[in-house]
Amino acid sequence: MSNTQQKVPKSADTEPDPENVYRGHKATISNPNTSEAAKEHSRQVMEEMTDEPPNSDEKDPGNVARGLKASINNHNVSDEARERAKEKLNDLEG
């Protein structure tokens, strides 16, 4: 066991993670309780970060697949809904 201390740069705790910043702005755009001014600010920041306008309707295919799998395996979901989830998952996976 080593008692050697490692020096951590002061900036290590204060610099925001760009991915977390982007996700926060994406959440702001999707939140119905957020003002239009805040949403517009988030759109501008996201556009500056990526050089392209954000698309709040775009969904991560991996997250969609995980949600569908969860529905398929959830016994509280109706058989009909589970069947639709299976079909959507098959379409998604191609």
Protein Blocks (a to p, Z undefined) as FASTA:
>chain_A
ZZbdcdddfklmmmccfklmmmmmmmmmmpmkbcfklmmmmmmmmmmmnopacdfkbccf
klmmmmmmmmmmmmkbcfklmmmmmmmmmmmnZZ
